[in-house]
Amino acid sequence: MTKKNKKYQEWLLEKLKDHDEAIAYLNEALEESLKGDEE
């Protein structure tokens, strides 16, 4: 893992500790995943 990826991963994990942030992130990931299924 590159240093840049590690910093992003640490930042993301810190953000996802917030319940609302985690829900928003997962909802967006689900929407993107479903869009991929339609293509």
PDB file of N, CA, C and O in Angstrom, chain B, residues numbered from 101:
ATOM      1  N   MET B 101       0.850  -1.172   0.000  1.00  0.00           N
ATOM      2  CA  MET B 101       0.000   0.000   0.000  1.00  0.00           C
ATOM      3  C   MET B 101       0.897   1.237   0.000  1.00  0.00           C
ATOM      4  O   MET B 101       1.852   1.338   0.771  1.00  0.00           O
ATOM      5  N   THR B 102       0.563   2.168  -0.882  1.00  0.00           N
ATOM      6  CA  THR B 102       1.364   3.378  -0.929  1.00  0.00           C
ATOM      7  C   THR B 102       1.015   4.288   0.248  1.00  0.00           C
ATOM      8  O   THR B 102      -0.026   4.139   0.888  1.00  0.00           O
ATOM      9  N   LYS B 103       1.904   5.219   0.506  1.00  0.00           N
ATOM     10  CA  LYS B 103       1.704   6.143   1.618  1.00  0.00           C
ATOM     11  C   LYS B 103       0.417   6.952   1.419  1.00  0.00           C
ATOM     12  O   LYS B 103      -0.326   7.202   2.368  1.00  0.00           O
ATOM     13  N   LYS B 104       0.167   7.356   0.162  1.00  0.00           N
ATOM     14  CA  LYS B 104      -1.035   8.131  -0.150  1.00  0.00           C
ATOM     15  C   LYS B 104      -2.295   7.308   0.142  1.00  0.00           C
ATOM     16  O   LYS B 104      -3.247   7.815   0.736  1.00  0.00           O
ATOM     17  N   ASN B 105      -2.295   6.047  -0.275  1.00  0.00           N
ATOM     18  CA  ASN B 105      -3.452   5.185  -0.025  1.00  0.00           C
ATOM     19  C   ASN B 105      -3.664   4.961   1.464  1.00  0.00           C
ATOM     20  O   ASN B 105      -4.800   4.936   1.938  1.00  0.00           O
ATOM     21  N   LYS B 106      -2.575   4.798   2.198  1.00  0.00           N
ATOM     22  CA  LYS B 106      -2.681   4.575   3.644  1.00  0.00           C
ATOM     23  C   LYS B 106      -3.294   5.792   4.320  1.00  0.00           C
ATOM     24  O   LYS B 106      -4.149   5.650   5.194  1.00  0.00           O
ATOM     25  N   LYS B 107      -2.865   6.990   3.923  1.00  0.00           N
ATOM     26  CA  LYS B 107      -3.420   8.205   4.518  1.00  0.00           C
ATOM     27  C   LYS B 107      -4.904   8.333   4.193  1.00  0.00           C
ATOM     28  O   LYS B 107      -5.701   8.714   5.050  1.00  0.00           O
ATOM     29  N   TYR B 108      -5.276   8.012   2.947  1.00  0.00           N
ATOM     30  CA  TYR B 108      -6.690   8.065   2.566  1.00  0.00           C
ATOM     31  C   TYR B 108      -7.487   7.063   3.388  1.00  0.00           C
ATOM     32  O   TYR B 108      -8.562   7.381   3.897  1.00  0.00           O
ATOM     33  N   GLN B 109      -6.958   5.859   3.515  1.00  0.00           N
ATOM     34  CA  GLN B 109      -7.655   4.813   4.259  1.00  0.00           C
ATOM     35  C   GLN B 109      -7.840   5.221   5.723  1.00  0.00           C
ATOM     36  O   GLN B 109      -8.909   5.014   6.297  1.00  0.00           O
ATOM     37  N   GLU B 110      -6.811   5.792   6.315  1.00  0.00           N
ATOM     38  CA  GLU B 110      -6.910   6.260   7.702  1.00  0.00           C
ATOM     39  C   GLU B 110      -7.951   7.372   7.820  1.00  0.00           C
ATOM     40  O   GLU B 110      -8.748   7.388   8.757  1.00  0.00           O
ATOM     41  N   TRP B 111      -7.937   8.303   6.859  1.00  0.00           N
ATOM     42  CA  TRP B 111      -8.895   9.404   6.853  1.00  0.00           C
ATOM     43  C   TRP B 111     -10.318   8.863   6.722  1.00  0.00           C
ATOM     44  O   TRP B 111     -11.219   9.281   7.448  1.00  0.00           O
ATOM     45  N   LEU B 112     -10.511   7.923   5.783  1.00  0.00           N
ATOM     46  CA  LEU B 112     -11.831   7.350   5.554  1.00  0.00           C
ATOM     47  C   LEU B 112     -12.341   6.613   6.792  1.00  0.00           C
ATOM     48  O   LEU B 112     -13.497   6.778   7.181  1.00  0.00           O
ATOM     49  N   LEU B 113     -11.494   5.812   7.404  1.00  0.00           N
ATOM     50  CA  LEU B 113     -11.904   5.085   8.606  1.00  0.00           C
ATOM     51  C   LEU B 113     -12.307   6.043   9.726  1.00  0.00           C
ATOM     52  O   LEU B 113     -13.253   5.777  10.468  1.00  0.00           O
ATOM     53  N   GLU B 114     -11.593   7.143   9.842  1.00  0.00           N
ATOM     54  CA  GLU B 114     -11.930   8.138  10.860  1.00  0.00           C
ATOM     55  C   GLU B 114     -13.292   8.768  10.548  1.00  0.00           C
ATOM     56  O   GLU B 114     -14.113   8.941  11.448  1.00  0.00           O
ATOM     57  N   LYS B 115     -13.535   9.113   9.273  1.00  0.00           N
ATOM     58  CA  LYS B 115     -14.811   9.702   8.866  1.00  0.00           C
ATOM     59  C   LYS B 115     -15.968   8.740   9.103  1.00  0.00           C
ATOM     60  O   LYS B 115     -17.049   9.158   9.517  1.00  0.00           O
ATOM     61  N   LEU B 116     -15.742   7.445   8.841  1.00  0.00           N
ATOM     62  CA  LEU B 116     -16.816   6.461   8.933  1.00  0.00           C
ATOM     63  C   LEU B 116     -17.185   6.115  10.373  1.00  0.00           C
ATOM     64  O   LEU B 116     -18.153   5.391  10.606  1.00  0.00           O
ATOM     65  N   LYS B 117     -16.432   6.619  11.329  1.00  0.00           N
ATOM     66  CA  LYS B 117     -16.806   6.441  12.737  1.00  0.00           C
ATOM     67  C   LYS B 117     -18.062   7.248  13.057  1.00  0.00           C
ATOM     68  O   LYS B 117     -18.786   6.945  14.006  1.00  0.00           O
ATOM     69  N   ASP B 118     -18.309   8.285  12.246  1.00  0.00           N
ATOM     70  CA  ASP B 118     -19.518   9.088  12.394  1.00  0.00           C
ATOM     71  C   ASP B 118     -20.674   8.349  11.717  1.00  0.00           C
ATOM     72  O   ASP B 118     -20.610   8.044  10.526  1.00  0.00           O
ATOM     73  N   HIS B 119     -21.718   8.069  12.473  1.00  0.00           N
ATOM     74  CA  HIS B 119     -22.853   7.270  11.998  1.00  0.00           C
ATOM     75  C   HIS B 119     -23.456   7.836  10.709  1.00  0.00           C
ATOM     76  O   HIS B 119     -23.690   7.091   9.757  1.00  0.00           O
ATOM     77  N   ASP B 120     -23.707   9.141  10.673  1.00  0.00           N
ATOM     78  CA  ASP B 120     -24.316   9.752   9.491  1.00  0.00           C
ATOM     79  C   ASP B 120     -23.393   9.683   8.279  1.00  0.00           C
ATOM     80  O   ASP B 120     -23.849   9.447   7.160  1.00  0.00           O
ATOM     81  N   GLU B 121     -22.106   9.888   8.501  1.00  0.00           N
ATOM     82  CA  GLU B 121     -21.133   9.787   7.406  1.00  0.00           C
ATOM     83  C   GLU B 121     -21.097   8.364   6.859  1.00  0.00           C
ATOM     84  O   GLU B 121     -21.039   8.163   5.646  1.00  0.00           O
ATOM     85  N   ALA B 122     -21.131   7.386   7.746  1.00  0.00           N
ATOM     86  CA  ALA B 122     -21.090   5.988   7.327  1.00  0.00           C
ATOM     87  C   ALA B 122     -22.319   5.637   6.498  1.00  0.00           C
ATOM     88  O   ALA B 122     -22.204   4.956   5.479  1.00  0.00           O
ATOM     89  N   ILE B 123     -23.488   6.095   6.923  1.00  0.00           N
ATOM     90  CA  ILE B 123     -24.713   5.825   6.174  1.00  0.00           C
ATOM     91  C   ILE B 123     -24.641   6.460   4.790  1.00  0.00           C
ATOM     92  O   ILE B 123     -24.973   5.817   3.795  1.00  0.00           O
ATOM     93  N   ALA B 124     -24.213   7.705   4.722  1.00  0.00           N
ATOM     94  CA  ALA B 124     -24.115   8.394   3.433  1.00  0.00           C
ATOM     95  C   ALA B 124     -23.126   7.688   2.513  1.00  0.00           C
ATOM     96  O   ALA B 124     -23.390   7.531   1.321  1.00  0.00           O
ATOM     97  N   TYR B 125     -22.003   7.267   3.052  1.00  0.00           N
ATOM     98  CA  TYR B 125     -20.982   6.578   2.262  1.00  0.00           C
ATOM     99  C   TYR B 125     -21.523   5.262   1.710  1.00  0.00           C
ATOM    100  O   TYR B 125     -21.344   4.957   0.531  1.00  0.00           O
ATOM    101  N   LEU B 126     -22.182   4.491   2.560  1.00  0.00           N
ATOM    102  CA  LEU B 126     -22.715   3.200   2.129  1.00  0.00           C
ATOM    103  C   LEU B 126     -23.851   3.367   1.128  1.00  0.00           C
ATOM    104  O   LEU B 126     -23.952   2.591   0.178  1.00  0.00           O
ATOM    105  N   ASN B 127     -24.702   4.363   1.323  1.00  0.00           N
ATOM    106  CA  ASN B 127     -25.773   4.614   0.359  1.00  0.00           C
ATOM    107  C   ASN B 127     -25.210   4.985  -1.005  1.00  0.00           C
ATOM    108  O   ASN B 127     -25.702   4.514  -2.031  1.00  0.00           O
ATOM    109  N   GLU B 128     -24.194   5.817  -1.021  1.00  0.00           N
ATOM    110  CA  GLU B 128     -23.564   6.210  -2.289  1.00  0.00           C
ATOM    111  C   GLU B 128     -22.906   5.009  -2.956  1.00  0.00           C
ATOM    112  O   GLU B 128     -23.021   4.832  -4.169  1.00  0.00           O
ATOM    113  N   ALA B 129     -22.225   4.193  -2.181  1.00  0.00           N
ATOM    114  CA  ALA B 129     -21.579   2.999  -2.732  1.00  0.00           C
ATOM    115  C   ALA B 129     -22.623   2.048  -3.313  1.00  0.00           C
ATOM    116  O   ALA B 129     -22.402   1.454  -4.368  1.00  0.00           O
ATOM    117  N   LEU B 130     -23.753   1.903  -2.632  1.00  0.00           N
ATOM    118  CA  LEU B 130     -24.821   1.034  -3.122  1.00  0.00           C
ATOM    119  C   LEU B 130     -25.399   1.576  -4.422  1.00  0.00           C
ATOM    120  O   LEU B 130     -25.610   0.818  -5.368  1.00  0.00           O
ATOM    121  N   GLU B 131     -25.657   2.883  -4.479  1.00  0.00           N
ATOM    122  CA  GLU B 131     -26.183   3.489  -5.702  1.00  0.00           C
ATOM    123  C   GLU B 131     -25.222   3.282  -6.868  1.00  0.00           C
ATOM    124  O   GLU B 131     -25.647   2.928  -7.967  1.00  0.00           O
ATOM    125  N   GLU B 132     -23.938   3.501  -6.634  1.00  0.00           N
ATOM    126  CA  GLU B 132     -22.943   3.308  -7.690  1.00  0.00           C
ATOM    127  C   GLU B 132     -22.902   1.855  -8.140  1.00  0.00           C
ATOM    128  O   GLU B 132     -22.762   1.571  -9.329  1.00  0.00           O
ATOM    129  N   SER B 133     -23.023   0.953  -7.204  1.00  0.00           N
ATOM    130  CA  SER B 133     -23.009  -0.472  -7.522  1.00  0.00           C
ATOM    131  C   SER B 133     -24.214  -0.847  -8.375  1.00  0.00           C
ATOM    132  O   SER B 133     -24.088  -1.607  -9.336  1.00  0.00           O
ATOM    133  N   LEU B 134     -25.371  -0.320  -8.028  1.00  0.00           N
ATOM    134  CA  LEU B 134     -26.586  -0.621  -8.781  1.00  0.00           C
ATOM    135  C   LEU B 134     -26.534  -0.014 -10.176  1.00  0.00           C
ATOM    136  O   LEU B 134     -27.048  -0.611 -11.123  1.00  0.00           O
ATOM    137  N   LYS B 135     -25.929   1.154 -10.323  1.00  0.00           N
ATOM    138  CA  LYS B 135     -25.753   1.767 -11.644  1.00  0.00           C
ATOM    139  C   LYS B 135     -24.896   0.872 -12.518  1.00  0.00           C
ATOM    140  O   LYS B 135     -25.161   0.725 -13.711  1.00  0.00           O
ATOM    141  N   GLY B 136     -23.878   0.277 -11.936  1.00  0.00           N
ATOM    142  CA  GLY B 136     -22.990  -0.615 -12.677  1.00  0.00           C
ATOM    143  C   GLY B 136     -23.722  -1.838 -13.182  1.00  0.00           C
ATOM    144  O   GLY B 136     -23.394  -2.357 -14.249  1.00  0.00           O
ATOM    145  N   ASP B 137     -24.713  -2.312 -12.434  1.00  0.00           N
ATOM    146  CA  ASP B 137     -25.495  -3.477 -12.850  1.00  0.00           C
ATOM    147  C   ASP B 137     -26.384  -3.163 -14.038  1.00  0.00           C
ATOM    148  O   ASP B 137     -26.703  -4.057 -14.821  1.00  0.00           O
ATOM    149  N   GLU B 138     -26.793  -1.897 -14.188  1.00  0.00           N
ATOM    150  CA  GLU B 138     -27.686  -1.501 -15.270  1.00  0.00           C
ATOM    151  C   GLU B 138     -26.961  -1.373 -16.597  1.00  0.00           C
ATOM    152  O   GLU B 138     -27.585  -1.485 -17.652  1.00  0.00           O
ATOM    153  N   GLU B 139     -25.671  -1.144 -16.565  1.00  0.00           N
ATOM    154  CA  GLU B 139     -24.900  -0.914 -17.797  1.00  0.00           C
ATOM    155  C   GLU B 139     -24.643  -2.174 -18.556  1.00  0.00           C
ATOM    156  O   GLU B 139     -24.009  -2.141 -19.610  1.00  0.00           O
TER     157      GLU B 139
END
